[in-house]
Amino acid sequence: MEWAIEAEGLCKRYEGRQALGGVDLAVPSGTVLGLLGPNGAGKTTTVRMLSTLLRPDGGRARVAGYDVVRQPAEVRRRIGLAGQYAAVDDMLTGRENLVLIGTLTHLGRGAARARAAELLDRFELTGAADRPARTYSGGMRRRLDLAACLVARPSVLFLDEPTTGLDPVSRSRLWDAVKELVADGVTVLLTTQYLEEADVLADRIAVIDTGRVIAEGTPEELKRTAGEERLEVSLTRPESVPRAADALRRVAPGEPSADLADGTVSIVLSDGIQSIETAVAALRQEGVEVADFALRRPTLDDVFISLTGKST
């Protein structure tokens, strides 16, 4: 398998404090790795080392096939980086921002203008292209920032909490843009505090805490580690909870969980739809009136809390 990002034993210390204590990562080309963790876990430090902004104190890493310590210039030619805040010049227009970056990366002025026009269209900014960036909304600034990262056509893109502070519509637009990039073969390493974002975008997720990777897998693999699917039954009359629990106890693999105040009973599902059908039949036989059924699956929030002991 071709790895776009490889890291082995990455370490970093700040004034005697260990920020990273040996991070291992392997990201295949054309995929998205979501890097999750509490504040201060080492996510941004990892991104900065992989993008050559920080020198590791130990370990090794290769990005786009080049060593981040011995060949930093080669790495920089092949990557894009969007930090937590949009790095655009407010005094320049959106078009001028992109043309400037194209000129600085030696595209030539004509090619830089053509690339700017292409990216403005791709990120739905053409109508605002000749307005100063200071007049842009937060979502427009983030899209312009992402466009700026793509001027030089990077093969690897680092996104460090790219949607922080955005409204749901702007966040969804940025997600669509990231999906298009990955479909074109770009590799993305994404740090985020929004677990839904990682669930939507990431092919694999690495959870980092206290400077180490403590879990890694696909979103579904990680969710399975956090618990089992449960069927939650809401009853018409709360006083029938004991009877419902007795009925479900006979068909469930484990002890039902009952809440008298809410009038709900839940059980672990052992075999999906078949368990639901069996539960319905048991409740009907007992004469218990049901108001609603709900299927509860573990979420990445559950994974995050179970692994780190913290909430996002």
N, C-alpha and C positions, 0 to 999 in steps of 0.2 A: 504494500500500500504506500502511496506517495503522501508524505506528511508535509503539510504547509507550515505547521508550527510544531517544534519539538522542544521540550524543556526537561532537564533531568537534574534534580537536586539544587534548584535555584535558591540561593540564600541572599539575604540582605539585612544589614544591621544599621541602625541609626543611633549614634551616641550611646553605644552599649546595649541598646534594646534591639532584640531580634524581631524584625518585621516579617521576614520570610524564613522558614526553617527547613527548606528542602522541598520545593514544589516540582512535581512531575506532571507534564502535560504532553499529549500527542493529538494533534488535530488534522484529520485528513483534508486534502484539498477539496474545495467546493462544498464545505459544510460549515455549520455554525456551532461553536462551542459557547455555551452560556456559563459564565463564571459568577457564582453566587456566594454570598457570605455577609456576615454582619459588618457594620462600619468598623474600620480598623483591622479587618481580617487579613488584608494584604492584596486585595484585588487590584487596586490602582498601582501599587508597587510592582506587581507582576506585569501589568500592561506597560508600564514605563521601562522596565528592563527589556521586555521583548521588542519594544519599539526603539531601543537604543538610547532612550533619554536618561536611563540610570545604568550604571555598570554593576553587574552582580558581584557580590563578595565571594560567591562560591557557586559551583555547579556550571552547567553549560546550557546553551540554547541555540537553536537554528530556526530562522524564519525565512521562508521561500528558498530554502536550501543553503542559506549563508549564516555563518556564525555571528552572533550579535556583538561579540567582543572583538574578534579578529577582523571581521568584514562589515563594520557598521554602515559604511557608505553604500555597499551593495544592498544591505537590508533596507535602508531608507529609500532607495530607488524603487523598491517593490511594495512598499506599504503605504497605507493611509491611516490617519489617526484623528478621531473626533473625541475630544475630551468632554468633561462634564458640562462645560459652558461653551457656547458657540464662539469660535475664534474668528470673527469676521470684523473687518474695518468698518465702523459705523459711518465714517465720512465718505466712503466710496459707495457707488451703486452696487447692486447685486452683480451686474455684468462686469463692472470694473474689478470687483473682488476676484472673480474667476479668471479674468484675462490676466490680472497681475500674477496670480499663481502659475498660470500657464507660461507666462514670460519667464518667471523665475526658475521654472523647471525646464527651460530651454526648448519649449515647443516651437518657438517662432511666433511673431505677432499674429500672422494670418491663421495659423493652426490653433493658437490660443483663443482667438475670437470664435472660430468655428466650434471648438470644444466647449467654450462657455455657452454658446447658443444651444448646443445639443443638451447640455446638462440643465440649463434653465428650463428647457422644454420638458425634459424628463421629470423634473421635480416640480412642475406646474408653477414656475416662477417667471415665465416669460412676460406676463402682464405687469409685473413689478420690477422687471429687470433693470430699468433705468431710474428707479427711485433709490435714494440713499438707504443703506441697510438699517439706519437708525429708525426708519419708519416701519420696519417689518414687525410683524407679530412674532411671538416666541416660536410658534411652529414654523413660520417662514424662515426665521433665522437658523433653526436647527436643520431645515432642509437645505438652506444655502451652505451651511457648514459641512453637511454630508457631501453636497455637490463639490465643494472645494477639495475634499479628501480624494475625490475621484478624477480630478483633472488629469493626473498623470497615469491613469488607468492602473491602479495597484492590483496586485494579485491577492494581497492579504490586507484586511481592514480591521483595525482595532476600534471598537466603539465602547467608550467608558461612560456608562449611564447616559446614553444619548437622548432619552426621552424624559429626563427629570424635569418636572414642572410643566409638562405639556398637557393640554386638555385631551380627552379621549379621541376626538376626531384627528387632531394633529398626530397623536401617538399612532393611530391606525394607519395614517398616510405614511409615516416613517417605517412602520412594519412592512407595508407593501413595497416600499423602496428597497428595503433590505432583502426581502424575498426575491425581488427581481435581480438584484446583484448576485445572489447565491445561484440563481438559475443560470446566470451568465458565467459561472465558474469561480466567482470570488469567494475566498475563505474569510469567515468573520469570527473574531473573538469578541464576545459581548459581555460586559459587566452590567448588571442591572439590579435595582432594588424592587422592581416590579416582577413578581414571580409569574404572573400571567404572561408577561412579555417573553420570559425564558421558555415557558410552556409552548407558546405560539411559534417562536422562531428557532429554538435550539434543536439540533439533531442530538446532541449530547450535552450533559450538564456536569460541571465539576463544582462541588461545594467546598469552599475554603474557609477555614477558621483558625485563628491564632497562627497564621502563617503556613498552614499545611493543608493539602487536599485531603478531606476526610471522607468523601464519597464521590463516585463518578458513575454515570450511566445515562441511558436515555431517560426522558421524563417519565415514561411509563414504568421503567425498571425501578426508578427511585420512588415512585408513588407506591409500588407494591411493597417496598420495605417499610413504609410508614403505617401500614394497616391494611385491613381487608375491606371489601365492599360490604355495605350494610343496607338492609331494607328498613326504612323508617315508616311506621304505620301510625297515622293520625286517626284517632277514634272520635266518633260523633259524641259519645258520652265518656268523660274522663273516669267515671266510676267503673267502667267496664275494663280498665287497664289490667287488673289482676286476672280476669278471665282470658283476656287476649294474651297475656304473658303465659298463662298455663297452656293455651292452645298452641302458641308458637314454640314453647319449650319442647313439645313432643316432636317437632319437625326440624328444629334448628340444631346445628352442630355444637353450639355453645349456649350459654345462659343468656336469655333476652335481657336487654337493658330497658327499664321502664321509667317513665316520668309521669307521676300522678298529676302534677300541677299542669303540665302541658297536654296531658292526655295522649301520650305517644309511647310506642313500644318499638324497639329496633332489634334486629337479629343480623348475625353474620350470614352472608350468602355463600353457600358452598359450591353451587353449580348454576349460577346465573338465573336465567328465565325459569328453569325447572324449580328452583327454590322459591321463586316468587309465586308460581302457580300452586305449589304445595302449601305455602303460607296462606294464600287466599282461601284455598279449600278448607284449611284447618279453622280459620276465623269464621267462615260461613257455617261450618258444622257446629261451631260453638254459639252461633247466633250473635256474633259481635258486629256492630255496625261500624263501617270504616268510612271516614271522611276523605282520606287521601293516602296515597302511597308515594314515597320518594326514595330514589336510589342515591345513596351517599357514597361517593368514591373519595379516596384520599386525594388531597391536592398537594401542590408543591409547597404551600404554606405548612401543611402537616409535616412534610419531609423536612423543611427548613427548621421547624421548631423541634422535631424529634432529634435532629442531628446536632443542632447548635444550642438548644435550650433557650433560644431567643426568638422573638417575633420580628418580622421586617417592619 
